[in-house]
Amino acid sequence: MADKEYGFDTLKIQAGYDSADNKYSVSPPIYHTAAFDFRDTEHAENLFTYKEAGYLYTRVGNPTVTYFSERVRALEGAKNAVAVGSGMAAITYTLLNLAANGGTILASPYLYGGTIDSFDRLFPEVGVKIKLTRSVLDPEELDKELSEGDDIKGVYLESISNPNAYLPDIDAISEVAHKHGVPVVVDNTVATPYIYRPLEHGADIVVYSATKGLTGHGNIIAGLILDNGKLDYYTQDRYPQFYEPIVMLKGKSPKEVFPDNFFIFRAILVYLNLLGAALSPNDAYLGILGLETLSERIAKQSANALKIAEYLENSPAVEWVRYPKLDSYKYKEVADKHLTNGGGGLLSFGIKGGKEQEARFLNHLKLFHYLVNLGDVRSLIVNSPDTTHSELTDEEKELADIPANLIRISVGLEDVNDLIADLDQAFKVAGLLDADSSAA
């Protein structure tokens, strides 16, 4: 089906799959196989030299995995896509692909803690420098930064950041980056394409942890890399890896073999193939099922999150709240312009009181699950500075604007009044609210 002919809710249920290719099975089959037969020796040669499209080994391609990635590609409005074994694999493969011969990635400090941990530990080991800087979020400062050196291979940020729910102006950031011939990579995990589509705002590459809101049920680990198909920025001077011959291509370069998709093709050929973080067919199928309710889930989570944010903002137990649909939101002008389908299900707040009261509050919640995930149909809560972002140094936490009293909530699909009552009673147990006060 042609993506542009249909609306979002049609695409989330039908895009990327034709039952006629699968014995008219309405639901995409799970191709639970490690390998695929060759018709003959010519077929094998054609597959290995990329003269013919097809499947040979599930680590580098599987029909069920393709159906999943194609459906997300349609929802995201992307040109090319590949699904991988986790969100961290998607981030790692993308940035290694950009900086294959070394170089610098400019990154926002407002990121998931595991991402920053990989920036500190993994990337320096392979000759890639990651510079966390707030200049990424300021077009004038970014312009200066990009003018100072030609070793910068990409700009990386999150659309709605974890855990602060900050929404930077990706339109302005992309315009500056493109002026210097540098692509912009956006982690859109928190927003999902229902809330925000970075490629429509100038981004070149989008990555996902599909574990989160994209699929919603919290039963898989999965990731995706998508791009807009605009590959002119990858010049031979700055990105020689796309023009260099590869043994597996019989001496040809990725650009020669796939001139319209050489970025993701090289990520598959080199990183997915050789490092091996493949998505299983079964998990891809579960991902497809999750996509079918994406709009309904995110719409309700957004509505629930706004009510909870308003409750928290008016609570004596809370110091501050960060949520895109509040008047106090740091990037409210951008949010009002671009987040027309809601603010998403992620919010954070500063709890009043010390660590002992914080622990009593968390330990006495009855409906919120205390764990490190987000985007689930269940409501989740975690003290990010001590868990998801505990690996950050004090300097990195300050740069990322993560104070010690930050609590992150990922709002689910439960009755919002029950969720507010649960927060209220836990605040009371922690001694942060009077026992006779009532939730608004």
C-alpha positions in Angstrom: 0.0 0.0 0.0 1.2 3.6 -0.7 1.9 5.3 2.5 0.6 8.8 1.5 -2.8 7.5 0.4 -3.8 6.6 3.9 -4.1 8.1 7.4 -2.0 7.2 10.4 -4.5 4.8 11.9 -4.8 2.8 8.7 -1.1 2.6 8.3 -0.5 1.4 11.9 -2.8 -1.6 11.1 -2.0 -2.4 7.5 1.2 -0.8 6.3 4.1 -2.9 5.2 2.3 -6.2 4.7 0.4 -7.9 1.9 -1.5 -11.1 2.8 -1.1 -12.3 -0.8 2.6 -12.8 -0.2 1.8 -15.1 2.8 -0.9 -17.5 1.7 -3.5 -14.8 2.5 -2.8 -14.9 6.2 -4.5 -11.7 7.6 -2.0 -11.5 10.5 1.7 -11.5 9.5 3.2 -14.9 10.1 6.1 -15.5 12.5 9.0 -16.7 10.3 10.6 -18.7 13.1 13.6 -19.9 11.1 17.4 -19.2 11.3 18.0 -19.6 7.5 16.2 -19.7 4.1 16.7 -22.1 1.2 18.3 -21.0 -2.0 16.5 -21.9 -5.2 19.8 -22.7 -6.8 23.5 -21.5 -6.9 22.6 -18.5 -9.0 20.0 -17.4 -6.4 22.6 -17.8 -3.6 25.1 -15.7 -5.6 22.6 -13.0 -6.3 21.6 -12.7 -2.7 25.2 -12.5 -1.5 26.1 -9.9 -4.1 22.8 -7.9 -3.5 21.7 -8.3 -7.1 18.4 -9.7 -5.9 16.3 -8.9 -2.9 15.5 -11.8 -0.5 16.3 -13.5 2.7 19.2 -15.8 3.5 19.8 -15.7 7.3 17.6 -14.2 10.0 20.5 -12.2 11.7 20.5 -9.9 8.7 16.9 -10.2 7.5 13.6 -11.9 8.2 10.1 -11.3 6.7 8.4 -10.8 10.1 11.1 -8.3 11.1 10.7 -6.5 7.8 6.9 -6.2 8.3 7.5 -4.6 11.6 10.2 -2.1 10.4 8.1 -1.3 7.3 5.1 -0.5 9.4 7.1 1.9 11.6 8.7 3.4 8.5 5.3 4.2 7.1 4.1 5.7 10.4 7.3 7.8 10.7 7.2 9.0 7.1 10.7 7.6 6.6 12.3 6.4 3.3 14.4 3.5 4.7 14.3 1.5 8.0 15.9 -1.5 9.8 14.8 -3.1 13.0 17.5 -4.3 15.5 17.7 -6.1 18.8 17.4 -3.1 21.1 17.2 0.7 21.3 20.9 0.8 22.4 21.8 -1.2 19.4 20.0 1.3 17.2 21.8 4.3 18.8 25.2 2.5 18.7 25.0 1.3 15.1 23.8 4.7 13.9 26.6 6.7 15.5 29.3 4.2 14.6 28.0 4.3 11.0 28.4 8.1 11.0 31.8 8.1 12.7 33.3 4.9 11.3 36.7 6.5 10.8 36.7 8.4 14.0 35.4 11.9 14.7 33.0 13.8 17.0 29.3 13.6 17.6 27.8 16.6 19.3 25.1 15.5 21.7 22.5 17.1 23.8 23.1 16.5 27.6 19.3 15.8 28.0 19.4 12.1 27.3 18.6 8.7 28.8 21.3 7.7 31.3 22.3 4.5 29.4 23.0 6.5 26.3 25.3 8.8 28.2 26.9 5.8 29.8 27.7 4.4 26.4 29.1 7.8 25.3 31.4 7.8 28.3 32.5 4.1 28.2 32.0 2.5 24.7 32.6 5.1 22.1 36.0 6.4 23.3 37.2 2.7 23.0 36.5 2.7 19.3 37.9 6.2 18.5 34.6 8.2 18.5 34.4 11.3 20.6 31.0 12.3 22.0 30.7 15.8 23.2 27.8 16.6 25.5 26.9 20.2 25.1 23.9 22.5 25.5 25.1 24.3 22.3 23.3 21.5 20.4 20.0 23.1 21.6 21.0 26.7 20.8 21.2 27.4 17.0 23.7 30.3 17.4 26.0 28.3 19.7 25.7 25.2 17.5 26.6 27.3 14.4 29.8 28.4 16.2 30.6 24.8 17.3 30.2 23.4 13.9 32.4 26.1 12.4 35.3 25.1 14.5 36.1 21.8 13.0 35.4 19.4 10.2 35.6 16.2 12.3 32.0 16.6 13.5 30.0 13.7 12.0 26.6 14.2 13.5 24.3 16.0 16.0 22.4 13.8 18.4 19.4 14.6 20.6 16.1 13.3 22.0 12.9 14.8 20.7 11.1 14.6 24.1 14.0 14.0 26.5 14.1 11.3 29.2 13.5 12.1 32.1 12.9 15.9 31.8 10.4 15.8 28.9 12.2 18.7 27.2 11.3 19.3 23.6 14.1 21.3 21.7 13.5 23.2 18.4 14.6 20.5 16.0 13.7 22.6 13.0 16.1 25.3 13.9 18.8 22.9 15.0 18.6 20.9 11.7 18.8 24.1 9.6 22.1 25.0 11.2 23.5 21.5 11.1 22.6 21.2 7.4 24.3 24.5 6.7 27.5 22.7 7.7 26.8 19.5 6.0 26.1 17.5 9.2 23.1 15.2 9.7 20.8 15.3 12.7 20.0 12.1 14.6 16.9 12.2 16.9 15.9 9.6 19.4 12.1 9.7 19.2 11.4 7.0 21.8 9.3 9.0 24.2 7.3 10.9 21.6 6.5 8.1 19.1 5.4 9.1 15.6 1.9 9.7 16.9 3.0 12.7 19.0 6.0 14.0 16.9 7.7 13.1 13.6 11.3 14.4 13.6 11.9 13.9 9.9 9.1 16.5 9.2 11.2 18.9 11.2 14.5 18.6 9.4 16.0 15.5 11.2 17.8 13.0 8.9 17.8 9.9 11.1 15.4 8.7 13.8 16.2 5.9 16.3 13.8 4.1 18.6 13.8 1.9 21.6 10.7 0.1 20.4 10.5 -1.5 23.8 8.7 1.7 25.0 5.6 3.5 23.8 5.9 2.4 20.2 4.7 -1.1 21.2 3.4 -0.3 24.6 3.1 -3.7 26.3 6.6 -4.0 27.8 7.2 -7.5 26.6 10.0 -7.0 24.0 13.4 -5.5 23.7 13.7 -3.9 20.2 15.1 -1.0 18.3 14.8 0.8 15.0 16.9 3.0 12.7 15.1 5.1 10.1 16.2 7.8 7.7 14.7 10.3 5.3 16.6 9.1 2.2 18.3 12.4 1.7 22.0 11.3 1.5 23.7 14.4 -0.1 25.2 15.3 3.3 27.3 12.2 3.3 30.2 13.6 1.2 33.2 11.5 0.4 35.5 13.9 2.2 33.6 13.8 5.5 32.1 10.3 5.3 34.6 8.2 3.2 33.2 4.9 4.7 30.2 5.0 2.3 32.5 5.2 -0.7 35.1 2.7 0.3 35.1 -0.8 -1.2 33.9 -3.6 1.1 35.1 -7.2 0.7 31.5 -8.5 1.1 30.5 -6.4 -1.9 33.1 -7.8 -4.2 35.1 -4.6 -4.1 32.2 -2.3 -4.5 31.2 0.5 -2.0 27.8 0.8 -0.2 27.0 3.8 -2.3 27.7 1.9 -5.6 25.4 -1.0 -4.6 22.6 1.0 -3.0 22.9 4.7 -4.0 19.4 5.5 -2.5 19.9 3.6 0.8 23.6 3.4 1.5 23.4 4.7 5.1 21.1 2.0 6.5 22.5 -0.6 4.1 26.0 -0.1 5.5 24.6 -0.3 9.1 23.1 -3.6 8.2 26.1 -5.0 6.3 28.7 -4.0 8.8 27.1 -3.6 12.3 24.0 -5.7 12.3 25.8 -8.5 10.4 29.0 -8.5 12.3 28.0 -7.3 15.8 24.8 -9.3 15.6 22.1 -7.5 17.7 19.3 -9.0 15.6 15.6 -8.7 16.4 13.9 -12.1 16.7 10.9 -12.8 14.5 8.7 -13.5 17.6 9.6 -10.1 19.1 8.9 -8.4 15.8 5.5 -10.0 15.7 4.7 -8.7 19.3 5.9 -5.3 18.1 3.4 -5.4 15.2 0.6 -6.2 17.6 1.6 -3.3 19.8 1.6 -0.8 16.9 -2.1 -1.6 16.3 -3.1 0.3 19.4 -0.5 3.1 19.2 -2.9 6.0 18.7 -5.4 5.0 21.3 -2.7 4.3 23.9 -0.7 7.5 23.5 -3.8 9.6 23.4 -5.1 8.3 26.7 -1.6 8.4 28.3 -1.3 12.0 27.2 -4.7 12.9 28.7 -3.8 11.0 31.9 -0.4 12.6 32.1 -1.7 16.1 31.8 -4.2 15.6 34.7 -1.5 14.1 36.9 0.9 16.9 36.0 -1.7 19.5 37.0 -2.4 17.7 40.2 1.4 17.5 41.0 1.9 21.2 40.2 -0.8 22.1 42.7 0.5 19.7 45.4 2.4 21.1 48.5 4.5 17.9 48.3 6.0 18.9 45.0 8.7 21.5 44.2 8.4 21.6 40.4 6.8 19.7 37.5 8.1 19.2 33.9 5.5 18.3 31.3 5.0 19.7 27.7 1.4 20.8 28.1 1.9 22.9 31.3 2.1 26.6 31.1 5.3 26.4 33.1 7.0 24.1 30.5 10.5 25.2 29.4 9.8 24.7 25.7 6.1 25.6 25.7 6.2 27.7 22.5 7.7 24.7 20.6 5.3 22.3 22.3 2.2 24.4 21.5 3.3 24.5 17.8 4.3 20.9 17.3 2.7 18.6 19.9 -0.9 18.8 18.5 -1.8 15.2 19.5 -0.9 15.6 23.2 2.2 15.9 25.4 3.0 12.2 25.7 3.0 10.0 28.8 6.3 11.0 30.4 6.6 13.7 33.1 9.0 14.4 36.0 8.7 16.3 39.2 10.8 17.4 42.2 9.6 15.8 45.4 9.9 17.9 48.6 11.7 16.3 51.5 14.8 14.2 51.9 15.8 10.8 50.6 14.1 9.0 53.5 10.7 10.6 52.7 11.3 9.9 49.0 11.8 6.2 49.8 8.7 6.1 51.9 6.7 7.7 49.1 8.0 5.2 46.5 7.7 2.2 48.8 4.0 2.9 49.6 2.6 3.4 46.1 0.1 0.7 45.2 -0.7 1.2 41.5 2.6 2.6 40.1 5.2 0.0 39.2 8.6 0.9 40.5 11.0 -0.1 37.7 13.2 1.1 34.9 11.1 1.2 31.7 8.7 3.7 30.2 5.8 3.8 27.6 4.1 0.8 29.1 0.3 0.4 29.4 0.9 0.3 33.2 1.9 3.4 35.1 5.6 3.3 36.1 7.6 5.4 38.5 11.3 5.7 39.3 13.8 8.0 41.0 16.0 8.6 38.0 19.1 10.1 39.7 19.5 6.9 41.7 18.6 4.4 38.9 18.3 5.2 35.2 20.8 8.1 35.5 22.9 6.9 38.4 25.9 6.3 36.2 26.2 10.0 35.4 28.8 12.0 37.2 27.7 15.0 39.3 28.9 17.3 36.5 26.9 15.4 33.9 23.8 15.4 36.1 24.1 19.2 36.5 24.6 19.6 32.7 21.6 17.4 32.1 19.5 19.4 34.6 18.8 16.3 36.8 18.4 17.4 40.4 18.7 14.9 43.2 14.9 15.1 44.0 13.7 14.2 40.4 11.0 11.5 40.2 10.0 10.3 36.7 6.6 9.0 35.9 5.5 7.1 32.8 1.7 7.3 32.8 -0.3 4.3 31.8 -3.9 3.5 30.9 -5.4 3.1 34.3 -8.2 5.3 35.7 -6.5 8.6 36.2 -8.4 9.4 39.4 -7.1 6.1 40.9 -3.6 7.1 39.9 -3.9 10.5 41.5 -5.4 9.0 44.7 -2.4 6.6 44.8 0.1 9.4 44.6 -1.8 11.4 47.2 -1.9 8.6 49.8 1.8 7.9 49.3 2.6 11.6 49.8 0.7 11.3 53.1 2.5 8.2 54.3 5.8 10.0 53.5 4.7 12.9 55.7 4.6 15.4 52.8 0.9 16.0 53.0 -1.6 16.4 55.9 -3.5 13.2 56.6 -6.8 15.0 56.2 -6.1 16.8 52.9 -7.8 15.4 49.8 -6.6 15.2 46.2 -7.9 17.9 43.9 
